[in-house]
Amino acid sequence: MSAACEPPDPAGDLGADLGPDLGPDLGPVDAAPIGDAEAAALFADLAPLPALILAVSGGPDSVALLWLAARWRAALADGPRLVAVTVDHGLRPAAAAEAAAVGALAETLGVVHLVLRWTGDKPTAGLQEAARAARYRLLAAAAREAGAGHILTAHTRDDQAETVLFRLARGSGLSGLAGMARVAPVPCASSPLPACGERAKALLLRPFLDIPKTRLVATLRAAGIAFADDPSNRDPRFTRSRLRRLAPALAAEGLSPARLARFAARMRRADAALEEATDRLAATLGIAPEVASPPLGTALRVDAIAWAKAPEELRIRLLGRLVAAAATEGPVELGKLEIVATALAAALAGSATTAESGTPVAPDARFRRTLAGAMVTVSNGRLTIAPAPARRDRRNAAGGPGTPGTRPAQT
Ligand SMILES: Nc1ncnc2c1ncn2[C@@H]1O[C@H](COP(=O)(O)OP(=O)(O)OP(=O)(O)O)[C@@H](O)[C@H]1O
């Protein structure tokens, strides 16, 4: 087989779970520069928007974003106002000069450029996560200021592949393995949802998600445009840098960025179908669609036996939604949801059998657990998910008399 042609993908053609060993994905490196016509197609949907924030670090991907977006906009008679934003995290002395270089390029392209500084406390642990949270907070503030509802980043197919590996290594479920979405709300830190505030209103757009990084670098080289090299991208203290270093060896085993990105797209498709099925389950159980937009802070009750009969994956997803709607602690970790959903299923198992034989619904099932600020209980055939009482009240409720139908949280 010639190295130049990609082997057929039987899983893709036939939908089989397992194909033969496809071997390494060592096709030619795709280093074709992106021309104006291709850029116009990538940005086409954005033309009617009033303003766009371009997130430009100074590295190759986002400098290519600035270059291509500016040329696309210049060719339009009417179109969005572009505002390039560079966040200086104050972590590297070279960052100020890199930001200035972005400013100089932006000026030649007729694009407004802002440098925003992260001035908050810098933690020693989780520095990259904190920097990322600060970056999105500053980008969202710039969007608000500019009257822009959209922030463009230059995430590439390689970033998508890295995200999939990163999440796989952390034990993510199917939704996480779907990788980054092309359009998504600006991420909040892992803080409670209300703290996200205004930030949640801006949308993040990733027009280069299918584009290999090599093509963006080739685009800049062909145009003679310089870009910065951020050494922290190779710093072995960071997981992402270590994964990046493994990329050639993984590609030699078949786990190329192209295949990982395709895997993410398949996971995204499956995830969308499962989310729809979860909507239908919620409707069947009589749960109003508003529950999809937390926080609600009210108790939700459903028929426990109907719940028990639903497929496990859908029960876990719906439990996650209901807990997020009842409490205000934000999305629940999948592992914790799985533990509670499994315990709940075990508590309901005996009752389901009696219910099918015609006996009144689940009079005997008892269950009580707290999860991410919500209390999950079963009594009198009803599954209730409600905001958990404050910790002290919870202890009293669990141990004290006068709380019929409940018992202490199971461990
Ligand atoms: N300091 C920053 N200021 C503004 N935008 C940023 C900054 N850092 C990252 N971004 C945006 O987030 C995207 C992803 O960042 P990440 O650090 O994962 O990628 P990268 O490979 O370093 O990208 P680049 O080549 O543009 O630096 C960047 O392409 C850019 O759009």
The ligand as a Gaussian input file, in Angstrom:
#p B3LYP/6-31G(d) Opt

LIG

0 1
 N       -3.103000      34.470000      25.469000
 C       -4.122000      34.346000      24.609000
 N       -4.756000      35.445000      24.153000
 C       -5.784000      35.349000      23.301000
 N       -6.245000      34.171000      22.818000
 C       -5.640000      33.054000      23.226000
 C       -4.548000      33.067000      24.141000
 N       -4.156000      31.804000      24.355000
 C       -4.951000      31.032000      23.620000
 N       -5.846000      31.757000      22.929000
 C       -6.892000      31.275000      21.990000
 O       -7.233000      29.946000      22.305000
 C       -6.861000      29.072000      21.242000
 C       -6.351000      27.778000      21.805000
 O       -5.268000      28.044000      22.649000
 P       -4.142000      26.976000      22.876000
 O       -3.173000      27.555000      23.822000
 O       -4.798000      25.687000      23.178000
 O       -3.586000      26.837000      21.393000
 P       -2.208000      27.133000      20.717000
 O       -1.844000      25.921000      19.965000
 O       -1.224000      27.699000      21.675000
 O       -2.722000      28.253000      19.652000
 P       -1.854000      29.413000      19.030000
 O       -1.010000      28.772000      17.989000
 O       -2.810000      30.405000      18.477000
 O       -1.096000      29.975000      20.201000
 C       -5.807000      29.839000      20.467000
 O       -5.737000      29.390000      19.131000
 C       -6.341000      31.243000      20.577000
 O       -7.413000      31.475000      19.682000

